């Protein structure tokens, strides 16, 4: 076999080994769903905190009310956050002349005091959350 052919065989073999390592199953599966607040789609973040110790929390961006995350099977506490701009209160100082400030748009019961949960299984991978301000 010529040196060029040996090089190509080694290169192809190395690439195949690298790709196999990249596609290694990490035990996570795609999970998706929708998040609405009073019937309106949310733009923000959703975070899944595992009940099982030693498993890292996973988050995803919510855009137009939809999200997709990669999670291991198990039970999760779910928190939703989104910010909105509101006018500064009269007399409230601004750092650089802005007239608005960002505040949390999602009620605390869905983030700080979360009441949301998800039980990810091989057959349950879609979780829709219909939140209300009340």
N, C-alpha and C positions, 0 to 999 in steps of 0.2 A: 504494500500500500504506500503511495507517495506521501510525502510530508504534508502536502496540501490536503489530501483526503483525510489523513489522520487528524489534522487540525479541525476540519469540518465536522468529523465524527465526534471529537471531543467537545467542540462548541455546541453542537446540537444536544449532546448528552448533558452538558452543563445547564443549558437553557431548560431542558425538560425537567431536570432535578430542581431547578429554581422555581419553575412554575408549579411543580407538585407541592413544594413547600408553601407557596402562596395560597394554594387552594385548599390547604389543610382545613378540615372541619373543626371550627372552634366551638361547636356545640350550640351556636346561636342560630336563630331562624328569623326570617322577616316577620315583623308584627306591624300592623297598620291600623288606621282608623281615622275618625273625624272628631273634632272638638268644636263645640258651639257654645256660645254664651247668649242666653235668651234668644235662641234660634239663629244667631248670626255667627258666621265662621270666625274662628280665632286665628290670629297671627301671633305666635309666641314660641314658647318652649314647653316640652313635656319631658318629665324625668321619671324614670321607673327605678324605685329603690327596692332592692330585693329584701324579702323577709329573712331569707337564709343568710347566715353570716359568711363572710369570705367571698361574696360575689359582688363585683363592682356595680355601681349604679350606671344606668345607661340613659342617655337623653337623645332627643331629636327636635328638630325645628318643625313647628306647625306653620304651614303656609296655606292660606285660603281655607283653613279648617282641616287640612289633611296632614298626616304625619306618617312616616315609616321609620321603624327602629329595628335593631337586631338584638334579640334577647334570648337568653337560655330559658328553658322551661322552668316554671316555678311561680311562686306568689310574689307580687310586688305591691308596694304602696306607690301611688301615682300622684305627682304634683304638677300643676299647670301654672305657668306664669306668662304674663303678657303685659307690656307697658303701653301707656297712652299719654299723650301730651295734654296738659291742662294749664290754664293761665296761672301765673304766680299770684299769690294772695296780695292784696294791697299792702304795701310796705315791706313785702318779703324781698330780701336782697337777692340780686342776681350776680353771678360770678363774672360774666362777660357781656352783660347787657341783654341777655335773652329775656323774652317775655313769657316763656312757657317752661314747665318742668315735667319730667317724666314721673308717673306714678303707676303703681300696680293696678291693672284693669280687672284682674280676676279676684273675686272675694277670697279672703283668708281661708275659708273652709275648704278650698280646693288646692291650697299650697301650704301655708304655714300650719294650718290645723286640718290637713287633708282628710277627706272622707272617701277618697277614690282608691280603688284597688283593681288589680288585674291578676288573673290566674292563667298564665301562659301554658298551654299544653300542645301536644302535637296536632290536635284538632281545633283548638281555640287560639286564633292568631289575629283576630280583628276585635278592637276595643274602641267603641264610640262613647264619647263623654258629652252629655247634654247638661251644661252647667246653667245655673240661674243666679241672678244677683240677690234674690231673696234668701 
